[in-house]
């Protein structure tokens, strides 16, 4: 570490304990934000896959009469 005291954004001197607590909080917050971003990206991927599946043409299981078509 350096010999200069830590400064908060407001310009006041912080004790080592306070500076450490703020650094730990910032690290936890950064980790939580990264986890949230990963979760949102996965949700978007899942939604996109579901929309693609919904738009894909489905195989015909019955003909116009409601009968099952014959095997080829």
PDB file of N, CA, C and O in Angstrom:
ATOM      1  N   UNK A   1       0.846  -1.168   0.000  1.00  0.00           N
ATOM      2  CA  UNK A   1       0.000   0.000   0.000  1.00  0.00           C
ATOM      3  C   UNK A   1       0.892   1.232   0.000  1.00  0.00           C
ATOM      4  O   UNK A   1       2.102   1.143   0.206  1.00  0.00           O
ATOM      5  N   UNK A   2       0.293   2.342  -0.227  1.00  0.00           N
ATOM      6  CA  UNK A   2       1.041   3.596  -0.247  1.00  0.00           C
ATOM      7  C   UNK A   2       0.973   4.251   1.114  1.00  0.00           C
ATOM      8  O   UNK A   2       0.175   3.872   1.971  1.00  0.00           O
ATOM      9  N   UNK A   3       1.827   5.244   1.293  1.00  0.00           N
ATOM     10  CA  UNK A   3       1.840   5.970   2.564  1.00  0.00           C
ATOM     11  C   UNK A   3       0.806   7.084   2.599  1.00  0.00           C
ATOM     12  O   UNK A   3       0.568   7.676   3.651  1.00  0.00           O
ATOM     13  N   UNK A   4       0.196   7.372   1.470  1.00  0.00           N
ATOM     14  CA  UNK A   4      -0.792   8.447   1.448  1.00  0.00           C
ATOM     15  C   UNK A   4      -2.120   7.922   1.965  1.00  0.00           C
ATOM     16  O   UNK A   4      -2.476   6.772   1.709  1.00  0.00           O
ATOM     17  N   UNK A   5      -2.856   8.757   2.692  1.00  0.00           N
ATOM     18  CA  UNK A   5      -4.143   8.303   3.221  1.00  0.00           C
ATOM     19  C   UNK A   5      -5.173   8.139   2.110  1.00  0.00           C
ATOM     20  O   UNK A   5      -5.090   8.795   1.072  1.00  0.00           O
ATOM     21  N   UNK A   6      -6.142   7.260   2.338  1.00  0.00           N
ATOM     22  CA  UNK A   6      -7.222   7.058   1.380  1.00  0.00           C
ATOM     23  C   UNK A   6      -8.158   8.245   1.431  1.00  0.00           C
ATOM     24  O   UNK A   6      -8.349   8.864   2.478  1.00  0.00           O
ATOM     25  N   UNK A   7      -8.730   8.549   0.301  1.00  0.00           N
ATOM     26  CA  UNK A   7      -9.688   9.653   0.230  1.00  0.00           C
ATOM     27  C   UNK A   7     -11.001   9.119  -0.310  1.00  0.00           C
ATOM     28  O   UNK A   7     -11.019   8.303  -1.231  1.00  0.00           O
ATOM     29  N   UNK A   8     -12.083   9.578   0.259  1.00  0.00           N
ATOM     30  CA  UNK A   8     -13.395   9.219  -0.246  1.00  0.00           C
ATOM     31  C   UNK A   8     -13.714  10.163  -1.404  1.00  0.00           C
ATOM     32  O   UNK A   8     -12.995  11.141  -1.610  1.00  0.00           O
ATOM     33  N   UNK A   9     -14.762   9.894  -2.152  1.00  0.00           N
ATOM     34  CA  UNK A   9     -15.121  10.788  -3.255  1.00  0.00           C
ATOM     35  C   UNK A   9     -15.401  12.221  -2.802  1.00  0.00           C
ATOM     36  O   UNK A   9     -15.260  13.157  -3.589  1.00  0.00           O
ATOM     37  N   UNK A  10     -15.795  12.396  -1.542  1.00  0.00           N
ATOM     38  CA  UNK A  10     -16.077  13.745  -1.054  1.00  0.00           C
ATOM     39  C   UNK A  10     -14.802  14.467  -0.628  1.00  0.00           C
ATOM     40  O   UNK A  10     -14.849  15.652  -0.296  1.00  0.00           O
ATOM     41  N   UNK A  11     -13.667  13.772  -0.632  1.00  0.00           N
ATOM     42  CA  UNK A  11     -12.404  14.405  -0.314  1.00  0.00           C
ATOM     43  C   UNK A  11     -11.983  14.309   1.135  1.00  0.00           C
ATOM     44  O   UNK A  11     -10.963  14.890   1.506  1.00  0.00           O
ATOM     45  N   UNK A  12     -12.720  13.605   1.966  1.00  0.00           N
ATOM     46  CA  UNK A  12     -12.349  13.485   3.373  1.00  0.00           C
ATOM     47  C   UNK A  12     -11.422  12.282   3.555  1.00  0.00           C
ATOM     48  O   UNK A  12     -11.474  11.323   2.784  1.00  0.00           O
ATOM     49  N   UNK A  13     -10.580  12.345   4.577  1.00  0.00           N
ATOM     50  CA  UNK A  13      -9.687  11.227   4.881  1.00  0.00           C
ATOM     51  C   UNK A  13     -10.480  10.109   5.531  1.00  0.00           C
ATOM     52  O   UNK A  13     -11.374  10.347   6.342  1.00  0.00           O
ATOM     53  N   UNK A  14     -10.135   8.882   5.157  1.00  0.00           N
ATOM     54  CA  UNK A  14     -10.816   7.723   5.722  1.00  0.00           C
ATOM     55  C   UNK A  14      -9.817   6.900   6.513  1.00  0.00           C
ATOM     56  O   UNK A  14      -8.630   6.844   6.190  1.00  0.00           O
ATOM     57  N   UNK A  15     -10.324   6.267   7.553  1.00  0.00           N
ATOM     58  CA  UNK A  15      -9.458   5.359   8.304  1.00  0.00           C
ATOM     59  C   UNK A  15      -9.230   4.115   7.459  1.00  0.00           C
ATOM     60  O   UNK A  15      -9.968   3.857   6.508  1.00  0.00           O
ATOM     61  N   UNK A  16      -8.215   3.352   7.808  1.00  0.00           N
ATOM     62  CA  UNK A  16      -7.929   2.120   7.066  1.00  0.00           C
ATOM     63  C   UNK A  16      -9.115   1.156   7.121  1.00  0.00           C
ATOM     64  O   UNK A  16      -9.442   0.490   6.139  1.00  0.00           O
ATOM     65  N   UNK A  17      -9.748   1.101   8.291  1.00  0.00           N
ATOM     66  CA  UNK A  17     -10.889   0.203   8.460  1.00  0.00           C
ATOM     67  C   UNK A  17     -12.042   0.615   7.547  1.00  0.00           C
ATOM     68  O   UNK A  17     -12.672  -0.231   6.912  1.00  0.00           O
ATOM     69  N   UNK A  18     -12.311   1.907   7.487  1.00  0.00           N
ATOM     70  CA  UNK A  18     -13.391   2.415   6.648  1.00  0.00           C
ATOM     71  C   UNK A  18     -13.068   2.212   5.179  1.00  0.00           C
ATOM     72  O   UNK A  18     -13.933   1.811   4.400  1.00  0.00           O
ATOM     73  N   UNK A  19     -11.835   2.487   4.796  1.00  0.00           N
ATOM     74  CA  UNK A  19     -11.437   2.315   3.398  1.00  0.00           C
ATOM     75  C   UNK A  19     -11.535   0.844   2.995  1.00  0.00           C
ATOM     76  O   UNK A  19     -11.969   0.530   1.887  1.00  0.00           O
ATOM     77  N   UNK A  20     -11.133  -0.053   3.891  1.00  0.00           N
ATOM     78  CA  UNK A  20     -11.213  -1.484   3.612  1.00  0.00           C
ATOM     79  C   UNK A  20     -12.670  -1.911   3.467  1.00  0.00           C
ATOM     80  O   UNK A  20     -13.015  -2.682   2.572  1.00  0.00           O
ATOM     81  N   UNK A  21     -13.523  -1.399   4.360  1.00  0.00           N
ATOM     82  CA  UNK A  21     -14.943  -1.741   4.299  1.00  0.00           C
ATOM     83  C   UNK A  21     -15.557  -1.259   2.991  1.00  0.00           C
ATOM     84  O   UNK A  21     -16.356  -1.973   2.385  1.00  0.00           O
ATOM     85  N   UNK A  22     -15.197  -0.059   2.550  1.00  0.00           N
ATOM     86  CA  UNK A  22     -15.723   0.458   1.291  1.00  0.00           C
ATOM     87  C   UNK A  22     -15.222  -0.364   0.105  1.00  0.00           C
ATOM     88  O   UNK A  22     -15.976  -0.630  -0.831  1.00  0.00           O
ATOM     89  N   UNK A  23     -13.959  -0.764   0.143  1.00  0.00           N
ATOM     90  CA  UNK A  23     -13.399  -1.570  -0.936  1.00  0.00           C
ATOM     91  C   UNK A  23     -14.093  -2.929  -0.998  1.00  0.00           C
ATOM     92  O   UNK A  23     -14.393  -3.428  -2.083  1.00  0.00           O
ATOM     93  N   UNK A  24     -14.348  -3.530   0.173  1.00  0.00           N
ATOM     94  CA  UNK A  24     -15.043  -4.820   0.208  1.00  0.00           C
ATOM     95  C   UNK A  24     -16.464  -4.678  -0.322  1.00  0.00           C
ATOM     96  O   UNK A  24     -16.949  -5.535  -1.062  1.00  0.00           O
ATOM     97  N   UNK A  25     -17.119  -3.600   0.059  1.00  0.00           N
ATOM     98  CA  UNK A  25     -18.485  -3.363  -0.411  1.00  0.00           C
ATOM     99  C   UNK A  25     -18.497  -3.186  -1.928  1.00  0.00           C
ATOM    100  O   UNK A  25     -19.361  -3.732  -2.613  1.00  0.00           O
ATOM    101  N   UNK A  26     -17.533  -2.421  -2.452  1.00  0.00           N
ATOM    102  CA  UNK A  26     -17.441  -2.214  -3.896  1.00  0.00           C
ATOM    103  C   UNK A  26     -17.186  -3.532  -4.617  1.00  0.00           C
ATOM    104  O   UNK A  26     -17.736  -3.765  -5.693  1.00  0.00           O
ATOM    105  N   UNK A  27     -16.359  -4.395  -4.033  1.00  0.00           N
ATOM    106  CA  UNK A  27     -16.082  -5.698  -4.636  1.00  0.00           C
ATOM    107  C   UNK A  27     -17.332  -6.568  -4.642  1.00  0.00           C
ATOM    108  O   UNK A  27     -17.620  -7.235  -5.636  1.00  0.00           O
ATOM    109  N   UNK A  28     -18.085  -6.567  -3.526  1.00  0.00           N
ATOM    110  CA  UNK A  28     -19.335  -7.340  -3.471  1.00  0.00           C
ATOM    111  C   UNK A  28     -20.332  -6.818  -4.488  1.00  0.00           C
ATOM    112  O   UNK A  28     -20.999  -7.593  -5.174  1.00  0.00           O
ATOM    113  N   UNK A  29     -20.430  -5.504  -4.581  1.00  0.00           N
ATOM    114  CA  UNK A  29     -21.361  -4.896  -5.522  1.00  0.00           C
ATOM    115  C   UNK A  29     -20.970  -5.242  -6.962  1.00  0.00           C
ATOM    116  O   UNK A  29     -21.838  -5.557  -7.776  1.00  0.00           O
ATOM    117  N   UNK A  30     -19.691  -5.188  -7.279  1.00  0.00           N
ATOM    118  CA  UNK A  30     -19.231  -5.533  -8.623  1.00  0.00           C
ATOM    119  C   UNK A  30     -19.550  -6.985  -8.940  1.00  0.00           C
ATOM    120  O   UNK A  30     -19.980  -7.297 -10.050  1.00  0.00           O
ATOM    121  N   UNK A  31     -19.348  -7.869  -7.985  1.00  0.00           N
ATOM    122  CA  UNK A  31     -19.656  -9.289  -8.196  1.00  0.00           C
ATOM    123  C   UNK A  31     -21.156  -9.486  -8.410  1.00  0.00           C
ATOM    124  O   UNK A  31     -21.566 -10.265  -9.270  1.00  0.00           O
ATOM    125  N   UNK A  32     -21.964  -8.787  -7.633  1.00  0.00           N
ATOM    126  CA  UNK A  32     -23.410  -8.901  -7.777  1.00  0.00           C
ATOM    127  C   UNK A  32     -23.871  -8.372  -9.134  1.00  0.00           C
ATOM    128  O   UNK A  32     -24.760  -8.952  -9.756  1.00  0.00           O
ATOM    129  N   UNK A  33     -23.279  -7.290  -9.588  1.00  0.00           N
ATOM    130  CA  UNK A  33     -23.628  -6.737 -10.893  1.00  0.00           C
ATOM    131  C   UNK A  33     -23.237  -7.686 -12.021  1.00  0.00           C
ATOM    132  O   UNK A  33     -23.982  -7.842 -12.988  1.00  0.00           O
ATOM    133  N   UNK A  34     -22.068  -8.324 -11.900  1.00  0.00           N
ATOM    134  CA  UNK A  34     -21.654  -9.290 -12.922  1.00  0.00           C
ATOM    135  C   UNK A  34     -22.610 -10.483 -12.945  1.00  0.00           C
ATOM    136  O   UNK A  34     -22.991 -10.954 -14.017  1.00  0.00           O
ATOM    137  N   UNK A  35     -22.996 -10.970 -11.769  1.00  0.00           N
ATOM    138  CA  UNK A  35     -23.923 -12.100 -11.689  1.00  0.00           C
ATOM    139  C   UNK A  35     -25.281 -11.721 -12.280  1.00  0.00           C
ATOM    140  O   UNK A  35     -25.901 -12.522 -12.979  1.00  0.00           O
ATOM    141  N   UNK A  36     -25.735 -10.517 -12.004  1.00  0.00           N
ATOM    142  CA  UNK A  36     -27.012 -10.042 -12.532  1.00  0.00           C
ATOM    143  C   UNK A  36     -26.947  -9.951 -14.054  1.00  0.00           C
ATOM    144  O   UNK A  36     -27.897 -10.330 -14.739  1.00  0.00           O
ATOM    145  N   UNK A  37     -25.834  -9.451 -14.586  1.00  0.00           N
ATOM    146  CA  UNK A  37     -25.680  -9.348 -16.030  1.00  0.00           C
ATOM    147  C   UNK A  37     -25.702 -10.732 -16.671  1.00  0.00           C
ATOM    148  O   UNK A  37     -26.358 -10.927 -17.694  1.00  0.00           O
ATOM    149  N   UNK A  38     -24.999 -11.686 -16.087  1.00  0.00           N
ATOM    150  CA  UNK A  38     -25.005 -13.058 -16.610  1.00  0.00           C
ATOM    151  C   UNK A  38     -26.418 -13.627 -16.611  1.00  0.00           C
ATOM    152  O   UNK A  38     -26.838 -14.254 -17.583  1.00  0.00           O
ATOM    153  N   UNK A  39     -27.152 -13.409 -15.518  1.00  0.00           N
ATOM    154  CA  UNK A  39     -28.518 -13.916 -15.400  1.00  0.00           C
ATOM    155  C   UNK A  39     -29.424 -13.288 -16.456  1.00  0.00           C
ATOM    156  O   UNK A  39     -30.214 -13.988 -17.088  1.00  0.00           O
ATOM    157  N   UNK A  40     -29.315 -11.973 -16.652  1.00  0.00           N
ATOM    158  CA  UNK A  40     -30.142 -11.300 -17.665  1.00  0.00           C
ATOM    159  C   UNK A  40     -29.805 -11.770 -19.075  1.00  0.00           C
ATOM    160  O   UNK A  40     -30.700 -11.932 -19.904  1.00  0.00           O
ATOM    161  N   UNK A  41     -28.515 -11.991 -19.355  1.00  0.00           N
ATOM    162  CA  UNK A  41     -28.118 -12.488 -20.677  1.00  0.00           C
ATOM    163  C   UNK A  41     -28.688 -13.880 -20.911  1.00  0.00           C
ATOM    164  O   UNK A  41     -29.168 -14.176 -22.005  1.00  0.00           O
ATOM    165  N   UNK A  42     -28.641 -14.735 -19.896  1.00  0.00           N
ATOM    166  CA  UNK A  42     -29.189 -16.083 -20.030  1.00  0.00           C
ATOM    167  C   UNK A  42     -30.695 -16.026 -20.245  1.00  0.00           C
ATOM    168  O   UNK A  42     -31.231 -16.786 -21.051  1.00  0.00           O
ATOM    169  N   UNK A  43     -31.387 -15.133 -19.536  1.00  0.00           N
ATOM    170  CA  UNK A  43     -32.828 -14.986 -19.721  1.00  0.00           C
ATOM    171  C   UNK A  43     -33.135 -14.534 -21.144  1.00  0.00           C
ATOM    172  O   UNK A  43     -34.088 -15.019 -21.755  1.00  0.00           O
ATOM    173  N   UNK A  44     -32.336 -13.607 -21.677  1.00  0.00           N
ATOM    174  CA  UNK A  44     -32.543 -13.120 -23.038  1.00  0.00           C
ATOM    175  C   UNK A  44     -32.309 -14.246 -24.044  1.00  0.00           C
ATOM    176  O   UNK A  44     -33.056 -14.378 -25.013  1.00  0.00           O
ATOM    177  N   UNK A  45     -31.275 -15.055 -23.816  1.00  0.00           N
ATOM    178  CA  UNK A  45     -31.009 -16.182 -24.714  1.00  0.00           C
ATOM    179  C   UNK A  45     -32.173 -17.168 -24.692  1.00  0.00           C
ATOM    180  O   UNK A  45     -32.599 -17.655 -25.740  1.00  0.00           O
ATOM    181  N   UNK A  46     -32.686 -17.459 -23.502  1.00  0.00           N
ATOM    182  CA  UNK A  46     -33.800 -18.395 -23.369  1.00  0.00           C
ATOM    183  C   UNK A  46     -35.033 -17.852 -24.079  1.00  0.00           C
ATOM    184  O   UNK A  46     -35.709 -18.588 -24.798  1.00  0.00           O
ATOM    185  N   UNK A  47     -35.332 -16.564 -23.882  1.00  0.00           N
ATOM    186  CA  UNK A  47     -36.475 -15.951 -24.552  1.00  0.00           C
ATOM    187  C   UNK A  47     -36.323 -16.023 -26.068  1.00  0.00           C
ATOM    188  O   UNK A  47     -37.278 -16.328 -26.782  1.00  0.00           O
ATOM    189  N   UNK A  48     -35.120 -15.741 -26.552  1.00  0.00           N
ATOM    190  CA  UNK A  48     -34.859 -15.761 -27.985  1.00  0.00           C
ATOM    191  C   UNK A  48     -35.052 -17.183 -28.542  1.00  0.00           C
ATOM    192  O   UNK A  48     -35.624 -17.353 -29.618  1.00  0.00           O
ATOM    193  N   UNK A  49     -34.580 -18.187 -27.819  1.00  0.00           N
ATOM    194  CA  UNK A  49     -34.755 -19.571 -28.252  1.00  0.00           C
ATOM    195  C   UNK A  49     -36.240 -19.955 -28.264  1.00  0.00           C
ATOM    196  O   UNK A  49     -36.698 -20.642 -29.176  1.00  0.00           O
ATOM    197  N   UNK A  50     -36.981 -19.511 -27.256  1.00  0.00           N
ATOM    198  CA  UNK A  50     -38.409 -19.829 -27.188  1.00  0.00           C
ATOM    199  C   UNK A  50     -39.160 -19.169 -28.336  1.00  0.00           C
ATOM    200  O   UNK A  50     -40.063 -19.774 -28.914  1.00  0.00           O
ATOM    201  N   UNK A  51     -38.796 -17.931 -28.673  1.00  0.00           N
ATOM    202  CA  UNK A  51     -39.446 -17.243 -29.788  1.00  0.00           C
ATOM    203  C   UNK A  51     -39.117 -17.936 -31.095  1.00  0.00           C
ATOM    204  O   UNK A  51     -39.985 -18.065 -31.959  1.00  0.00           O
ATOM    205  N   UNK A  52     -37.880 -18.387 -31.259  1.00  0.00           N
ATOM    206  CA  UNK A  52     -37.485 -19.092 -32.473  1.00  0.00           C
ATOM    207  C   UNK A  52     -38.245 -20.408 -32.592  1.00  0.00           C
ATOM    208  O   UNK A  52     -38.674 -20.786 -33.682  1.00  0.00           O
ATOM    209  N   UNK A  53     -38.411 -21.109 -31.464  1.00  0.00           N
ATOM    210  CA  UNK A  53     -39.154 -22.366 -31.478  1.00  0.00           C
ATOM    211  C   UNK A  53     -40.625 -22.122 -31.806  1.00  0.00           C
ATOM    212  O   UNK A  53     -41.242 -22.919 -32.513  1.00  0.00           O
ATOM    213  N   UNK A  54     -41.176 -21.054 -31.310  1.00  0.00           N
ATOM    214  CA  UNK A  54     -42.584 -20.744 -31.546  1.00  0.00           C
ATOM    215  C   UNK A  54     -42.820 -20.357 -33.005  1.00  0.00           C
ATOM    216  O   UNK A  54     -43.893 -20.624 -33.545  1.00  0.00           O
ATOM    217  N   UNK A  55     -41.848 -19.739 -33.641  1.00  0.00           N
ATOM    218  CA  UNK A  55     -41.997 -19.299 -35.021  1.00  0.00           C
ATOM    219  C   UNK A  55     -41.654 -20.394 -36.020  1.00  0.00           C
ATOM    220  O   UNK A  55     -42.021 -20.292 -37.191  1.00  0.00           O
ATOM    221  N   UNK A  56     -40.961 -21.435 -35.585  1.00  0.00           N
ATOM    222  CA  UNK A  56     -40.569 -22.522 -36.485  1.00  0.00           C
ATOM    223  C   UNK A  56     -41.809 -23.287 -36.921  1.00  0.00           C
ATOM    224  O   UNK A  56     -42.712 -23.522 -36.117  1.00  0.00           O
ATOM    225  N   UNK A  57     -41.855 -23.676 -38.187  1.00  0.00           N
ATOM    226  CA  UNK A  57     -43.017 -24.456 -38.636  1.00  0.00           C
ATOM    227  C   UNK A  57     -43.036 -25.814 -37.956  1.00  0.00           C
ATOM    228  O   UNK A  57     -42.001 -26.459 -37.788  1.00  0.00           O
ATOM    229  N   UNK A  58     -44.218 -26.227 -37.573  1.00  0.00           N
ATOM    230  CA  UNK A  58     -44.356 -27.516 -36.897  1.00  0.00           C
ATOM    231  C   UNK A  58     -44.747 -28.573 -37.911  1.00  0.00           C
ATOM    232  O   UNK A  58     -45.390 -28.257 -38.912  1.00  0.00           O
ATOM    233  N   UNK A  59     -44.381 -29.792 -37.678  1.00  0.00           N
ATOM    234  CA  UNK A  59     -44.745 -30.896 -38.560  1.00  0.00           C
ATOM    235  C   UNK A  59     -46.239 -31.158 -38.436  1.00  0.00           C
ATOM    236  O   UNK A  59     -46.812 -31.070 -37.350  1.00  0.00           O
ATOM    237  N   UNK A  60     -46.859 -31.481 -39.567  1.00  0.00           N
ATOM    238  CA  UNK A  60     -48.288 -31.762 -39.546  1.00  0.00           C
ATOM    239  C   UNK A  60     -48.528 -33.119 -38.908  1.00  0.00           C
ATOM    240  O   UNK A  60     -47.940 -34.123 -39.309  1.00  0.00           O
ATOM    241  N   UNK A  61     -49.377 -33.134 -37.938  1.00  0.00           N
ATOM    242  CA  UNK A  61     -49.712 -34.403 -37.289  1.00  0.00           C
ATOM    243  C   UNK A  61     -51.048 -34.920 -37.789  1.00  0.00           C
ATOM    244  O   UNK A  61     -51.344 -36.107 -37.657  1.00  0.00           O
ATOM    245  N   UNK A  62     -51.858 -34.037 -38.363  1.00  0.00           N
ATOM    246  CA  UNK A  62     -53.136 -34.454 -38.925  1.00  0.00           C
ATOM    247  C   UNK A  62     -53.344 -33.737 -40.244  1.00  0.00           C
ATOM    248  O   UNK A  62     -52.773 -32.671 -40.472  1.00  0.00           O
ATOM    249  N   UNK A  63     -54.165 -34.319 -41.120  1.00  0.00           N
ATOM    250  CA  UNK A  63     -54.497 -33.633 -42.362  1.00  0.00           C
ATOM    251  C   UNK A  63     -55.739 -32.786 -42.133  1.00  0.00           C
ATOM    252  O   UNK A  63     -56.185 -32.630 -40.996  1.00  0.00           O
ATOM    253  N   UNK A  64     -56.285 -32.252 -43.181  1.00  0.00           N
ATOM    254  CA  UNK A  64     -57.435 -31.345 -43.046  1.00  0.00           C
ATOM    255  C   UNK A  64     -58.668 -32.022 -42.489  1.00  0.00           C
ATOM    256  O   UNK A  64     -59.537 -31.354 -41.929  1.00  0.00           O
ATOM    257  N   UNK A  65     -58.767 -33.356 -42.633  1.00  0.00           N
ATOM    258  CA  UNK A  65     -59.925 -34.080 -42.138  1.00  0.00           C
ATOM    259  C   UNK A  65     -59.796 -34.483 -40.678  1.00  0.00           C
ATOM    260  O   UNK A  65     -60.737 -35.020 -40.095  1.00  0.00           O
ATOM    261  N   UNK A  66     -58.650 -34.230 -40.092  1.00  0.00           N
ATOM    262  CA  UNK A  66     -58.427 -34.627 -38.717  1.00  0.00           C
ATOM    263  C   UNK A  66     -57.822 -36.008 -38.608  1.00  0.00           C
ATOM    264  O   UNK A  66     -57.594 -36.513 -37.508  1.00  0.00           O
ATOM    265  N   UNK A  67     -57.557 -36.636 -39.783  1.00  0.00           N
ATOM    266  CA  UNK A  67     -56.946 -37.960 -39.776  1.00  0.00           C
ATOM    267  C   UNK A  67     -55.434 -37.834 -39.772  1.00  0.00           C
ATOM    268  O   UNK A  67     -54.879 -36.840 -40.242  1.00  0.00           O
ATOM    269  N   UNK A  68     -54.780 -38.840 -39.245  1.00  0.00           N
ATOM    270  CA  UNK A  68     -53.312 -38.880 -39.254  1.00  0.00           C
ATOM    271  C   UNK A  68     -52.875 -39.224 -40.682  1.00  0.00           C
ATOM    272  O   UNK A  68     -53.391 -40.180 -41.262  1.00  0.00           O
ATOM    273  N   UNK A  69     -51.935 -38.466 -41.261  1.00  0.00           N
ATOM    274  CA  UNK A  69     -51.507 -38.760 -42.623  1.00  0.00           C
ATOM    275  C   UNK A  69     -50.778 -40.095 -42.676  1.00  0.00           C
ATOM    276  O   UNK A  69     -50.175 -40.518 -41.689  1.00  0.00           O
ATOM    277  N   UNK A  70     -50.832 -40.765 -43.837  1.00  0.00           N
ATOM    278  CA  UNK A  70     -50.161 -42.071 -43.948  1.00  0.00           C
ATOM    279  C   UNK A  70     -48.652 -41.913 -43.904  1.00  0.00           C
ATOM    280  O   UNK A  70     -48.125 -40.850 -44.230  1.00  0.00           O
ATOM    281  N   UNK A  71     -47.959 -42.962 -43.505  1.00  0.00           N
ATOM    282  CA  UNK A  71     -46.499 -42.960 -43.466  1.00  0.00           C
ATOM    283  C   UNK A  71     -45.964 -42.993 -44.890  1.00  0.00           C
ATOM    284  O   UNK A  71     -46.555 -43.657 -45.742  1.00  0.00           O
ATOM    285  N   UNK A  72     -44.887 -42.311 -45.174  1.00  0.00           N
ATOM    286  CA  UNK A  72     -44.332 -42.305 -46.540  1.00  0.00           C
ATOM    287  C   UNK A  72     -43.675 -43.603 -46.926  1.00  0.00           C
ATOM    288  O   UNK A  72     -43.171 -43.732 -48.041  1.00  0.00           O
TER     289      UNK A  72
END
